Amino acid sequence: MRRLAARVARVIRIDEVWLAVDPLDMRAGFDTALARVIKVFGAAHPHHAYLFANRRANRLKVLVHDGIGIWLAARRLNEGQFVWPHAGSEPRQHALTQEQRKQPAKSS
């Protein structure tokens, strides 16, 4: 099992994370999210993740280019909100620290 986890970790490598500050309709599918990435960031680059939230910031979509193809994932919070920049803010690059890369996911 550890070998499989190590291979998966290599396939879905994320070097840079970009936040799209303008809200995205969460009904949007793969094509709409990819079109937004191209419009805002110019292209979907390998090993980059692009994050979108809805207006209420309680839903999140993540588009990831893994170097081979593109993944789209969604997350919904039952309570609370994601901390999100204000609409109209400039896109910014956020690099993960070594500590963030090494932290195991917490299970609840």
JOFEN-V266397 format. One record per residue. N is the residue number from 1. RES is the residue in three letters. PHI is phi in whole degrees, -180 to 180 (* if undefined). PSI is psi as a letter, one per 30 degrees, with the letter a starting at -180 (NA if undefined). Layout:
BEGIN
n:N res:RES phi:PHI psi:PSI
n:N res:RES phi:PHI psi:PSI
END
This chain:
BEGIN
n:1 res:MET phi:* psi:e
n:2 res:ARG phi:-64 psi:e
n:3 res:ARG phi:-63 psi:e
n:4 res:LEU phi:-62 psi:e
n:5 res:ALA phi:-61 psi:e
n:6 res:ALA phi:-67 psi:e
n:7 res:ARG phi:-67 psi:e
n:8 res:VAL phi:-63 psi:e
n:9 res:ALA phi:-61 psi:e
n:10 res:ARG phi:-74 psi:e
n:11 res:VAL phi:-71 psi:e
n:12 res:ILE phi:-102 psi:i
n:13 res:ARG phi:-91 psi:k
n:14 res:ILE phi:-122 psi:j
n:15 res:ASP phi:-95 psi:e
n:16 res:GLU phi:-138 psi:k
n:17 res:VAL phi:-123 psi:k
n:18 res:TRP phi:-120 psi:k
n:19 res:LEU phi:-104 psi:k
n:20 res:ALA phi:-91 psi:j
n:21 res:VAL phi:-79 psi:f
n:22 res:ASP phi:-75 psi:k
n:23 res:PRO phi:-62 psi:l
n:24 res:LEU phi:-118 psi:k
n:25 res:ASP phi:-65 psi:k
n:26 res:MET phi:-72 psi:f
n:27 res:ARG phi:-78 psi:f
n:28 res:ALA phi:-62 psi:k
n:29 res:GLY phi:-99 psi:a
n:30 res:PHE phi:-55 psi:e
n:31 res:ASP phi:-63 psi:e
n:32 res:THR phi:-68 psi:e
n:33 res:ALA phi:-65 psi:e
n:34 res:LEU phi:-65 psi:e
n:35 res:ALA phi:-62 psi:e
n:36 res:ARG phi:-66 psi:e
n:37 res:VAL phi:-59 psi:e
n:38 res:ILE phi:-65 psi:e
n:39 res:LYS phi:-65 psi:e
n:40 res:VAL phi:-83 psi:e
n:41 res:PHE phi:-109 psi:f
n:42 res:GLY phi:95 psi:e
n:43 res:ALA phi:-172 psi:l
n:44 res:ALA phi:-93 psi:j
n:45 res:HIS phi:-93 psi:k
n:46 res:PRO phi:-58 psi:k
n:47 res:HIS phi:65 psi:g
n:48 res:HIS phi:-116 psi:k
n:49 res:ALA phi:-117 psi:k
n:50 res:TYR phi:-122 psi:k
n:51 res:LEU phi:-107 psi:k
n:52 res:PHE phi:-130 psi:k
n:53 res:ALA phi:-127 psi:l
n:54 res:ASN phi:-84 psi:l
n:55 res:ARG phi:-59 psi:e
n:56 res:ARG phi:-82 psi:f
n:57 res:ALA phi:58 psi:h
n:58 res:ASN phi:-109 psi:g
n:59 res:ARG phi:-132 psi:k
n:60 res:LEU phi:-138 psi:k
n:61 res:LYS phi:-122 psi:k
n:62 res:VAL phi:-125 psi:k
n:63 res:LEU phi:-108 psi:k
n:64 res:VAL phi:-124 psi:k
n:65 res:HIS phi:-98 psi:j
n:66 res:ASP phi:-93 psi:g
n:67 res:GLY phi:96 psi:f
n:68 res:ILE phi:-116 psi:e
n:69 res:GLY phi:-150 psi:a
n:70 res:ILE phi:-122 psi:k
n:71 res:TRP phi:-112 psi:k
n:72 res:LEU phi:-130 psi:k
n:73 res:ALA phi:-128 psi:l
n:74 res:ALA phi:-131 psi:l
n:75 res:ARG phi:-142 psi:k
n:76 res:ARG phi:-124 psi:k
n:77 res:LEU phi:-93 psi:k
n:78 res:ASN phi:-78 psi:f
n:79 res:GLU phi:-138 psi:k
n:80 res:GLY phi:80 psi:a
n:81 res:GLN phi:-141 psi:l
n:82 res:PHE phi:-77 psi:k
n:83 res:VAL phi:-79 psi:k
n:84 res:TRP phi:-138 psi:k
n:85 res:PRO phi:-64 psi:l
n:86 res:HIS phi:-73 psi:k
n:87 res:ALA phi:-59 psi:k
n:88 res:GLY phi:92 psi:f
n:89 res:SER phi:-70 psi:l
n:90 res:GLU phi:-71 psi:k
n:91 res:PRO phi:-62 psi:k
n:92 res:ARG phi:-130 psi:l
n:93 res:GLN phi:-95 psi:k
n:94 res:HIS phi:-124 psi:j
n:95 res:ALA phi:-89 psi:k
n:96 res:LEU phi:-76 psi:k
n:97 res:THR phi:-78 psi:l
n:98 res:GLN phi:-59 psi:e
n:99 res:GLU phi:-64 psi:e
n:100 res:GLN phi:-67 psi:e
n:101 res:ARG phi:-69 psi:e
n:102 res:LYS phi:-89 psi:f
n:103 res:GLN phi:-66 psi:k
n:104 res:PRO phi:-73 psi:l
n:105 res:ALA phi:-68 psi:k
n:106 res:LYS phi:-86 psi:k
n:107 res:SER phi:-98 psi:k
n:108 res:SER phi:-113 psi:NA
END
